[in-house]
């Protein structure tokens, strides 16, 4: 019976192209969600816990993280993550992977075969529970990836409930996109798939004490589902919900964090000087007019969504990557590290095959990330301080801004140009006369409303006012 069903599912794969056209329309966030345009900046974002606001997130792809690729090897390296300043570990999908229409030799972790089990490559449910417990003992939180909008063609869910999936006009189950031929699209116009996915979420929180979910392709699911799911899961314990997309209305009820693709997409243009650095400042300021008050954005320069295309170290030189890492930690939001960035990984990590990170390299990168983690931990200005740009004499290529919270202040100055720059900063009124770079310990003497700094190409400084606290 099962073999016959699998054969039927395989034949459906030939009809995906037709179904993709239909499903592509359904995946439009405004068509499918009933989202009505409004001025969200006049509303307040949901209130997130302090551990969410203060977080440093670290995403782990177990297949690439170690040779063994297991929960146990990750558990053994928790002290390394703590040293980086990581407070939340996010695991890419941990479930068994489908075999039908599989991509590559090992398949995509996003082709989930059983939402209530773990991939045996990674270990057992007991191993996973041990990892959760170990992270909690060390004061860290754990988030797992939730793939709520589709499932593997040979998944338990599809075998038992093919009617819960979207069908084309010919009656064939469809994939969400032509590139996602290894999965079938669930139909959230029905009530039963919604109940099922909420049950999945409640299972991992109640039975294993996970702290939340990073939600893949959240925009293809109606927002009323996410609002209801969040309400139900929070009854067990307060969790964190992260959308890999960027809709302002997500911040009202369902999600604590959304990925800031606006900043990600502009980084290449800034580094390549095809756009002035003011474009970055403009993008940050536009968020204040686009998103609800208090919205938290996830800042990143690498993510698993791009590992089958160009990764950070294919797009940027080592020094460019370091400058961007500093930027990710200094601007408002929650910094996000994808495993391997902290050693300058220059391999393309495949979703569908095993490619290991070389942890023996990149000591300079690790040192930088440890410094950045310590700065975020020690400075309230970086966790929840205000942001304001600082005018400078090289405004096309030099980016300068102030983060401040009470008596705590930090000034970041970055030269994205290809030449050394002597820069004059117009200092805020009442600011300190002596500033110290947090990386080099070099001190700078300001004049009245003015500070002169010379920066190498792609050079940067993070300045703190000279006080007894930071004199070393």
PyMOL commands that set and color helices and strands:
alter all, ss='L'
color gray80, all
select helices_A, chain A and resi 2-26+29-33+40-42+50-53+62-65+71-76+78-83+125-137+156-160+162-164+191-208+218-220+223-234+248-251+261-271+278-290+304-306+312-315+318-330+341-343+363-378+380-384
alter helices_A, ss='H'
color red, helices_A
select strands_A, chain A and resi 56-60+88-91+96-97+112-114+141-146+150-152+183-185+212-215+240-243+257-259+296-299+334-338+386-389+398-405+408-415+421-426+434-437+443-445+450-455+460-465
alter strands_A, ss='S'
color yellow, strands_A
deselect
rebuild
show_as cartoon
